[in-house]
């Protein structure tokens, strides 16, 4: 009996040690990313918000998970309105999603701050070669690639087709667009008697102005040999601002009340026959299809062209990988899957936008006359990196200097000389603080 009694504690000790070892081994086999039994879990934060777009993203996640039982992707819904602050908080708290959906103009500070992984050596050759270099430029900072640009949106003119046909004006095409001077003259011809040739929704005037100014050769931001960026407001930079200002204040062909509106705010007046045209992002076509009164005839026209043709700046939607993700290679594999040509087309159709991939852009679904897909797709080759894409301090320059300056200029409160002074003198003081 004594022998049996003395052996029992020893047996229990051995059993306990075996149990601890088993738990340790189980912990080692876990991926640390929320998986079990060796399965990896990746968190994918998507900013898709339109019903079709959310559905397309979730379907693709489901298809990936079915084909990759060892790498599970968890769909996380984000929000465009709060994404910058939300990401900053999650980065600093060590809780960032593995795969991050954002826009290229939001990446610079995250990239330079070390929060995003450099994807240069993680992406397959297929994906690198499929997306043009001018699109990669939007997500390249300091020689590293910190996002994959996959959806882009040109700014176009949405026009009341009936109004334009009755007026007899020349209808522009991507092959023969209006010049900025012709655009101003036509809006003046279309306006009058309480109606306007154009409604500019410029609640957020900076990106629209800078991106359209590329067509006239405007750059505004200039990087020196030392890498420092300064603001210059040359003659080319004044073409678009002067056109808008003169339409509102001289010709009275543009409504002053829409200057403080967002794009959606102008649609009721557009449908009601108050404005002949509204410059909007290409994706607004979905809202127009959903909201336009029965029988309302509308069409997409290219934005006016300048010295550099139809060139305009864009900030594509991007997919990035968190620098803290323990599964960067697997995250890059999922991005590659998501952006295969057929899948990229599905995402583009869901968002009513254009894919960046050259193979996806060839898809017949993007070249149909219905909803003027073909007109927008014809503009893809002219899209370039937005002027402020890699400028550190741009958000502060935009909020504190450029936005109020453009708003006052467009309303007629200040002249062109004062606009130039604020953008350049005050603007360079802001940028200098970020380049010491």
RODO-2510 file (C-alpha; in nm, 4 decimals, decimal comma):
residues 436
     n   res          X          Y          Z
     1     x     0,0000     0,0000     0,0000
     2     x     0,2774     0,2403     0,0875
     3     x     0,4434     0,1729    -0,2462
     4     x     0,1204     0,2463    -0,4265
     5     x     0,0621     0,5624    -0,2227
     6     x     0,4130     0,6957    -0,2897
     7     x     0,3786     0,6251    -0,6657
     8     x     0,0530     0,8203    -0,7046
     9     x     0,2047     1,1706    -0,6651
    10     x     0,4786     1,0755    -0,9128
    11     x     0,2195     0,9602    -1,1675
    12     x     0,0198     1,2776    -1,1240
    13     x     0,3366     1,4878    -1,1698
    14     x     0,4264     1,3083    -1,4930
    15     x     0,0719     1,3563    -1,6201
    16     x     0,0853     1,7241    -1,5349
    17     x     0,4173     1,7695    -1,7147
    18     x     0,2810     1,5917    -2,0223
    19     x    -0,0258     1,8168    -2,0171
    20     x     0,1863     2,1337    -1,9914
    21     x     0,4081     2,0165    -2,2780
    22     x     0,1025     1,9412    -2,4887
    23     x    -0,0345     2,2903    -2,4231
    24     x     0,3004     2,4464    -2,5076
    25     x     0,3210     2,2512    -2,8321
    26     x    -0,0332     2,3553    -2,9192
    27     x     0,0617     2,7161    -2,8539
    28     x     0,3672     2,6866    -3,0760
    29     x     0,1623     2,5379    -3,3580
    30     x    -0,0886     2,8245    -3,3374
    31     x    -0,0133     3,1064    -3,5787
    32     x    -0,0626     3,3900    -3,3333
    33     x    -0,3068     3,5502    -3,5753
    34     x    -0,6267     3,4155    -3,4282
    35     x    -0,6155     3,0758    -3,6003
    36     x    -0,6278     2,7283    -3,4496
    37     x    -0,4776     2,3945    -3,5406
    38     x    -0,2123     2,5720    -3,7500
    39     x    -0,4658     2,7753    -3,9471
    40     x    -0,3745     3,1383    -4,0115
    41     x    -0,6345     3,4109    -3,9751
    42     x    -0,5945     3,7386    -4,1635
    43     x    -0,8115     4,0403    -4,0888
    44     x    -0,9128     4,2327    -4,4019
    45     x    -1,0579     4,5768    -4,3371
    46     x    -1,2654     4,6888    -4,6350
    47     x    -1,4067     5,0356    -4,6926
    48     x    -1,6604     4,9187    -4,9495
    49     x    -1,9921     5,0857    -4,8726
    50     x    -2,2204     5,0506    -5,1742
    51     x    -2,4381     4,7412    -5,1611
    52     x    -2,2934     4,5949    -5,4817
    53     x    -1,9383     4,6643    -5,3702
    54     x    -1,9807     4,5114    -5,0240
    55     x    -2,1355     4,2033    -5,1823
    56     x    -1,8476     4,1672    -5,4315
    57     x    -1,5859     4,1933    -5,1559
    58     x    -1,7607     3,9448    -4,9296
    59     x    -1,8092     3,6978    -5,2151
    60     x    -1,4384     3,7117    -5,2990
    61     x    -1,3444     3,6566    -4,9336
    62     x    -1,5770     3,3572    -4,9259
    63     x    -1,4209     3,2156    -5,2433
    64     x    -1,0696     3,2596    -5,1024
    65     x    -1,1594     3,0861    -4,7762
    66     x    -1,3158     2,7936    -4,9605
    67     x    -0,9975     2,7439    -5,1627
    68     x    -0,7535     2,8096    -4,8750
    69     x    -0,8674     2,6221    -4,5623
    70     x    -0,5307     2,6897    -4,3955
    71     x    -0,5462     3,0702    -4,4464
    72     x    -0,8757     3,2161    -4,3274
    73     x    -0,9595     3,5773    -4,4139
    74     x    -1,1932     3,7607    -4,1796
    75     x    -1,3896     4,0483    -4,3387
    76     x    -1,3927     4,3662    -4,1257
    77     x    -1,6104     4,6622    -4,2258
    78     x    -1,4414     5,0023    -4,2133
    79     x    -1,5660     5,3534    -4,2864
    80     x    -1,4202     5,6130    -4,5245
    81     x    -1,5177     5,9042    -4,2995
    82     x    -1,3097     5,7882    -4,0031
    83     x    -1,0489     5,5575    -4,1539
    84     x    -0,7405     5,7770    -4,1032
    85     x    -0,7913     5,8304    -3,7296
    86     x    -0,9104     5,4716    -3,6826
    87     x    -0,6016     5,3310    -3,8524
    88     x    -0,3671     5,5597    -3,6611
    89     x    -0,5203     5,4439    -3,3333
    90     x    -0,5019     5,0778    -3,4329
    91     x    -0,1400     5,1102    -3,5512
    92     x    -0,0289     5,2705    -3,2281
    93     x    -0,2257     5,0179    -3,0252
    94     x    -0,0811     4,7199    -3,2107
    95     x    -0,4264     4,6119    -3,3329
    96     x    -0,4161     4,7058    -3,7001
    97     x    -0,5824     4,4720    -3,9527
    98     x    -0,3447     4,2639    -4,1643
    99     x    -0,4855     4,3868    -4,4963
   100     x    -0,5859     4,7514    -4,5191
   101     x    -0,8165     4,9170    -4,7733
   102     x    -0,7512     5,2900    -4,8063
   103     x    -0,6792     5,5617    -5,0635
   104     x    -0,3315     5,6425    -5,1911
   105     x    -0,3455     6,0043    -5,0721
   106     x    -0,3821     5,8777    -4,7149
   107     x    -0,0740     5,6536    -4,7208
   108     x     0,2229     5,8923    -4,7069
   109     x     0,2299     5,9536    -4,3316
   110     x     0,1609     5,5857    -4,2568
   111     x     0,4356     5,4766    -4,4958
   112     x     0,6969     5,7210    -4,3663
   113     x     0,5878     5,6427    -4,0097
   114     x     0,6755     5,2737    -4,0500
   115     x     0,3197     5,1475    -4,0085
   116     x     0,2902     4,9823    -4,3505
   117     x     0,4927     4,6972    -4,4978
   118     x     0,7019     4,7549    -4,8088
   119     x     0,5422     4,5267    -5,0687
   120     x     0,8237     4,5475    -5,3224
   121     x     0,9451     4,1910    -5,2651
   122     x     0,6105     4,0418    -5,1626
   123     x     0,4035     4,0989    -5,4755
   124     x     0,4110     3,8566    -5,7695
   125     x     0,5486     3,9642    -6,1081
   126     x     0,2056     3,9185    -6,2652
   127     x     0,0483     4,1866    -6,0498
   128     x     0,3448     4,4233    -6,0766
   129     x     0,3439     4,4130    -6,4549
   130     x    -0,0348     4,4327    -6,4914
   131     x    -0,0653     4,7702    -6,3179
   132     x     0,1019     5,0615    -6,5037
   133     x     0,3925     5,2430    -6,3441
   134     x     0,2008     5,5723    -6,3246
   135     x    -0,0472     5,3951    -6,0962
   136     x     0,2300     5,2423    -5,8840
   137     x     0,3690     5,5947    -5,8434
   138     x     0,0635     5,6837    -5,6350
   139     x     0,1633     5,4358    -5,3641
   140     x     0,5444     5,4596    -5,3837
   141     x     0,7209     5,6503    -5,1085
   142     x     1,0955     5,6705    -5,0635
   143     x     1,1512     5,3847    -5,3072
   144     x     0,9147     5,1450    -5,1298
   145     x     0,5696     5,0293    -5,2412
   146     x     0,3203     5,0652    -4,9573
   147     x    -0,0082     4,9912    -5,1312
   148     x    -0,1477     4,8254    -5,4404
   149     x    -0,3587     5,0755    -5,6383
   150     x    -0,6595     4,8876    -5,7762
   151     x    -0,9573     5,1204    -5,8327
   152     x    -0,9480     5,4722    -5,9772
   153     x    -1,2048     5,7372    -6,0535
   154     x    -1,1748     6,0103    -6,3163
   155     x    -1,3686     6,3305    -6,2717
   156     x    -1,6196     6,3713    -6,5544
   157     x    -1,9035     6,6007    -6,6580
   158     x    -2,2487     6,4517    -6,6004
   159     x    -2,4767     6,6346    -6,8434
   160     x    -2,8484     6,6758    -6,9067
   161     x    -2,8459     6,5156    -7,2534
   162     x    -3,1815     6,6650    -7,3581
   163     x    -3,0691     7,0170    -7,2667
   164     x    -2,7418     6,9852    -7,4591
   165     x    -2,9094     6,8414    -7,7688
   166     x    -3,1667     7,1217    -7,7806
   167     x    -2,8954     7,3855    -7,7411
   168     x    -2,7057     7,2611    -8,0443
   169     x    -2,3639     7,2885    -7,8767
   170     x    -2,0848     7,0581    -7,9824
   171     x    -2,0870     6,7431    -7,7714
   172     x    -1,7322     6,6567    -7,6590
   173     x    -1,5821     6,3087    -7,6766
   174     x    -1,2579     6,1643    -7,5348
   175     x    -1,1132     6,2002    -7,8856
   176     x    -1,2314     6,5624    -7,9237
   177     x    -1,2893     6,7107    -7,5771
   178     x    -1,3731     7,0720    -7,4990
   179     x    -1,0871     7,3044    -7,4130
   180     x    -1,1196     7,4975    -7,0874
   181     x    -1,1969     7,8102    -7,2882
   182     x    -1,4639     7,6317    -7,4923
   183     x    -1,6126     7,4853    -7,1754
   184     x    -1,6479     7,8332    -7,0255
   185     x    -1,8079     7,9684    -7,3430
   186     x    -2,0566     7,6813    -7,3640
   187     x    -2,1647     7,7080    -7,0013
   188     x    -2,2263     8,0786    -7,0627
   189     x    -2,4380     7,9931    -7,3672
   190     x    -2,6377     7,7319    -7,1728
   191     x    -2,7082     7,9531    -6,8716
   192     x    -2,9630     8,2290    -6,8164
   193     x    -3,3157     8,2895    -6,6854
   194     x    -3,2442     8,1354    -6,3458
   195     x    -3,0662     7,8346    -6,4927
   196     x    -2,6962     7,7576    -6,5013
   197     x    -2,4658     7,5891    -6,7490
   198     x    -2,2736     7,4179    -6,4688
   199     x    -2,2890     7,3520    -6,0957
   200     x    -1,9528     7,3138    -5,9233
   201     x    -1,9892     7,1167    -5,5958
   202     x    -1,6748     7,2421    -5,4240
   203     x    -1,7280     7,1816    -5,0551
   204     x    -1,3862     7,0121    -5,0772
   205     x    -1,2239     7,2304    -5,3454
   206     x    -0,8569     7,1369    -5,3218
   207     x    -0,8286     6,7892    -5,4698
   208     x    -1,0758     6,8687    -5,7505
   209     x    -0,8843     7,1819    -5,8447
   210     x    -0,5373     7,0277    -5,8282
   211     x    -0,6327     6,7084    -6,0100
   212     x    -0,8080     6,8883    -6,2962
   213     x    -0,5223     7,1385    -6,3204
   214     x    -0,2916     6,8653    -6,4477
   215     x    -0,4722     6,8915    -6,7809
   216     x    -0,3473     7,2500    -6,8152
   217     x     0,0058     7,1598    -6,7062
   218     x    -0,0433     7,2796    -6,3486
   219     x     0,1659     7,1030    -6,0854
   220     x     0,1708     7,3430    -5,7860
   221     x     0,4083     7,1197    -5,5868
   222     x     0,7703     7,1058    -5,7024
   223     x     1,0391     6,8784    -5,5573
   224     x     1,3957     7,0082    -5,5663
   225     x     1,7205     6,8141    -5,6046
   226     x     1,7447     6,8019    -5,2258
   227     x     1,4070     6,6299    -5,2057
   228     x     1,2336     6,9291    -5,0488
   229     x     0,8901     7,0258    -5,1814
   230     x     0,7847     7,3856    -5,2371
   231     x     0,4631     7,5428    -5,3691
   232     x     0,4637     7,7534    -5,6867
   233     x     0,1495     7,8964    -5,8447
   234     x     0,2365     7,9460    -6,2117
   235     x     0,0180     8,0470    -6,5082
   236     x    -0,0763     7,6839    -6,5767
   237     x    -0,1940     7,6439    -6,2170
   238     x    -0,4351     7,9353    -6,2626
   239     x    -0,6237     7,7950    -6,5654
   240     x    -0,8808     7,5848    -6,3801
   241     x    -0,9303     7,8153    -6,0779
   242     x    -0,9766     8,1170    -6,3051
   243     x    -1,2318     7,9280    -6,5178
   244     x    -1,4425     7,8383    -6,2143
   245     x    -1,4089     8,1871    -6,0650
   246     x    -1,5158     8,3563    -6,3883
   247     x    -1,8081     8,1195    -6,4432
   248     x    -1,9399     8,2051    -6,0967
   249     x    -1,8556     8,5747    -6,0671
   250     x    -1,8277     8,7127    -6,4201
   251     x    -2,0427     8,5037    -6,6539
   252     x    -2,2953     8,3953    -6,3900
   253     x    -2,3029     8,0632    -6,5759
   254     x    -2,2215     7,8647    -6,2615
   255     x    -2,4332     7,8646    -5,9473
   256     x    -2,2654     8,0248    -5,6465
   257     x    -2,4888     7,8308    -5,4056
   258     x    -2,3398     7,4941    -5,5040
   259     x    -1,9832     7,5966    -5,4123
   260     x    -2,0420     7,4798    -5,0554
   261     x    -2,2135     7,1561    -5,1567
   262     x    -2,0976     6,7987    -5,1907
   263     x    -2,1621     6,6149    -5,5154
   264     x    -2,4801     6,4425    -5,4001
   265     x    -2,6286     6,7748    -5,2876
   266     x    -2,6373     6,9009    -5,6472
   267     x    -2,8358     6,6083    -5,7873
   268     x    -3,1891     6,7316    -5,6995
   269     x    -3,1226     7,0594    -5,8828
   270     x    -2,9643     6,8708    -6,1721
   271     x    -3,2667     6,6428    -6,2034
   272     x    -3,4947     6,9452    -6,1711
   273     x    -3,3421     7,1173    -6,4734
   274     x    -3,1531     7,3896    -6,2871
   275     x    -2,8039     7,2922    -6,4060
   276     x    -2,7005     7,1612    -6,7478
   277     x    -2,3875     6,9880    -6,6161
   278     x    -2,2216     6,8850    -6,2903
   279     x    -1,8520     6,7855    -6,2615
   280     x    -1,8532     6,4668    -6,0533
   281     x    -1,6562     6,1513    -5,9901
   282     x    -1,7306     5,8684    -6,2344
   283     x    -1,8925     5,6543    -5,9625
   284     x    -2,1754     5,9061    -5,9149
   285     x    -2,3426     5,7367    -6,2097
   286     x    -2,4797     5,4781    -5,9700
   287     x    -2,6621     5,7425    -5,7653
   288     x    -2,7958     5,8974    -6,0838
   289     x    -2,9277     5,5617    -6,2079
   290     x    -3,0956     5,5049    -5,8720
   291     x    -3,2339     5,8558    -5,8153
   292     x    -3,3018     6,0159    -6,1542
   293     x    -3,6700     6,0679    -6,2373
   294     x    -3,8177     5,8392    -6,4996
   295     x    -3,7348     5,9577    -6,8483
   296     x    -3,4448     6,1810    -6,7394
   297     x    -3,1802     6,1574    -7,0137
   298     x    -2,8216     6,2033    -6,8968
   299     x    -2,4765     6,1339    -7,0365
   300     x    -2,1109     6,1299    -6,9341
   301     x    -1,8728     6,3773    -7,0986
   302     x    -1,4953     6,3977    -7,0510
   303     x    -1,3622     6,6815    -6,8365
   304     x    -1,2165     6,9702    -7,0397
   305     x    -0,8644     6,9361    -7,1813
   306     x    -0,5742     7,1783    -7,1588
   307     x    -0,2139     7,1949    -7,2745
   308     x    -0,1583     6,8406    -7,1424
   309     x    -0,4754     6,7014    -7,2949
   310     x    -0,7137     6,4987    -7,0804
   311     x    -0,4545     6,4310    -6,8095
   312     x    -0,5935     6,4493    -6,4582
   313     x    -0,4772     6,3442    -6,1169
   314     x    -0,6299     6,0602    -5,9187
   315     x    -0,5762     5,9015    -5,5801
   316     x    -0,6622     5,5356    -5,6369
   317     x    -0,8056     5,3055    -5,3760
   318     x    -0,5304     5,0838    -5,2389
   319     x    -0,4672     4,7609    -5,0510
   320     x    -0,1803     4,7627    -4,8007
   321     x    -0,0326     4,5269    -4,5433
   322     x     0,0338     4,6263    -4,1835
   323     x     0,4024     4,6331    -4,0893
   324     x     0,3111     4,4477    -3,7680
   325     x     0,1321     4,1616    -3,9432
   326     x     0,3066     3,8298    -3,8720
   327     x     0,1752     3,6949    -4,2033
   328     x     0,2801     3,9494    -4,4617
   329     x     0,3431     3,6958    -4,7378
   330     x     0,0029     3,5336    -4,6936
   331     x    -0,1601     3,8788    -4,6878
   332     x     0,0133     3,9627    -5,0172
   333     x    -0,1140     3,6333    -5,1632
   334     x    -0,4697     3,7297    -5,0739
   335     x    -0,4240     4,0726    -5,2351
   336     x    -0,2967     3,8990    -5,5495
   337     x    -0,6078     3,6786    -5,5508
   338     x    -0,8387     3,9734    -5,4937
   339     x    -0,6805     4,1610    -5,7842
   340     x    -0,6727     3,8931    -6,0496
   341     x    -0,8154     4,0534    -6,3664
   342     x    -1,1630     3,8969    -6,3430
   343     x    -1,1840     3,9762    -5,9721
   344     x    -1,0638     4,3328    -6,0254
   345     x    -1,3440     4,3772    -6,2796
   346     x    -1,5964     4,2536    -6,0234
   347     x    -1,4694     4,5070    -5,7703
   348     x    -1,4763     4,7862    -6,0302
   349     x    -1,8325     4,7073    -6,1358
   350     x    -1,9408     4,6919    -5,7716
   351     x    -1,7968     5,0399    -5,7061
   352     x    -1,8837     5,1851    -6,0496
   353     x    -1,5184     5,2800    -6,0871
   354     x    -1,2290     5,1854    -6,3162
   355     x    -0,9718     4,9143    -6,2423
   356     x    -0,6025     5,0035    -6,2662
   357     x    -0,5031     4,6685    -6,4191
   358     x    -0,4468     4,6685    -6,7945
   359     x    -0,6034     4,3239    -6,8381
   360     x    -0,9111     4,4180    -6,6352
   361     x    -0,9563     4,7367    -6,8373
   362     x    -0,9961     4,5251    -7,1521
   363     x    -1,3024     4,3469    -7,0151
   364     x    -1,6067     4,3992    -7,2409
   365     x    -1,8224     4,4886    -6,9394
   366     x    -1,6239     4,8132    -6,9081
   367     x    -1,6688     4,9119    -7,2725
   368     x    -2,0468     4,9178    -7,2985
   369     x    -2,2567     5,2180    -7,3976
   370     x    -2,4925     5,1447    -7,1092
   371     x    -2,4366     5,3950    -6,8290
   372     x    -2,1481     5,5341    -7,0374
   373     x    -1,8907     5,2865    -6,9122
   374     x    -1,7010     5,3215    -7,2404
   375     x    -1,6563     5,6983    -7,1980
   376     x    -1,4977     5,6577    -6,8565
   377     x    -1,2782     5,3660    -6,9616
   378     x    -1,1412     5,5764    -7,2477
   379     x    -1,0056     5,8198    -6,9857
   380     x    -0,8068     5,5574    -6,7931
   381     x    -0,4866     5,6057    -6,9924
   382     x    -0,4844     5,9754    -6,9023
   383     x    -0,4980     5,9290    -6,5239
   384     x    -0,1858     6,0159    -6,3276
   385     x    -0,0756     6,0450    -5,9675
   386     x    -0,2448     6,3353    -5,7888
   387     x    -0,0043     6,6312    -5,7445
   388     x     0,0018     6,6163    -5,3648
   389     x     0,0347     6,2376    -5,3420
   390     x     0,3726     6,2177    -5,1665
   391     x     0,3852     6,5632    -5,0068
   392     x     0,4326     6,5434    -4,6327
   393     x     0,2266     6,8071    -4,4568
   394     x    -0,0294     6,8161    -4,7366
   395     x    -0,3292     6,7473    -4,5051
   396     x    -0,2428     7,0509    -4,2909
   397     x    -0,1700     7,2659    -4,5988
   398     x    -0,5024     7,1619    -4,7466
   399     x    -0,7085     7,2216    -4,4321
   400     x    -0,5467     7,5383    -4,2987
   401     x    -0,4326     7,7155    -4,6150
   402     x    -0,5700     7,5858    -4,9448
   403     x    -0,9323     7,5067    -4,8598
   404     x    -1,0219     7,8507    -4,7186
   405     x    -0,8173     8,0251    -4,9889
   406     x    -0,9908     7,8461    -5,2775
   407     x    -1,3325     7,8866    -5,1166
   408     x    -1,2849     8,2623    -5,0830
   409     x    -1,1464     8,2951    -5,4356
   410     x    -1,4292     8,0990    -5,5943
   411     x    -1,6895     8,3025    -5,4075
   412     x    -1,5287     8,6279    -5,5242
   413     x    -1,4128     8,7383    -5,1797
   414     x    -1,0453     8,7551    -5,2832
   415     x    -0,8642     8,7921    -5,6151
   416     x    -0,6110     8,5727    -5,7946
   417     x    -0,3099     8,7581    -5,6501
   418     x    -0,4259     8,6956    -5,2941
   419     x    -0,4999     8,3316    -5,3751
   420     x    -0,1450     8,2939    -5,5058
   421     x     0,0037     8,4631    -5,2000
   422     x    -0,1784     8,2380    -4,9563
   423     x    -0,1096     7,9137    -5,1400
   424     x     0,2592     7,9935    -5,1865
   425     x     0,3726     8,2051    -4,8921
   426     x     0,1493     8,0602    -4,6212
   427     x     0,1650     7,7147    -4,7777
   428     x     0,5432     7,6936    -4,7846
   429     x     0,5573     7,7896    -4,4173
   430     x     0,3405     7,4859    -4,3398
   431     x     0,5375     7,2429    -4,5589
   432     x     0,8714     7,3659    -4,4198
   433     x     0,7817     7,2325    -4,0744
   434     x     0,7549     6,8793    -4,2189
   435     x     1,0876     6,8952    -4,4051
   436     x     1,3355     7,0058    -4,1389
***
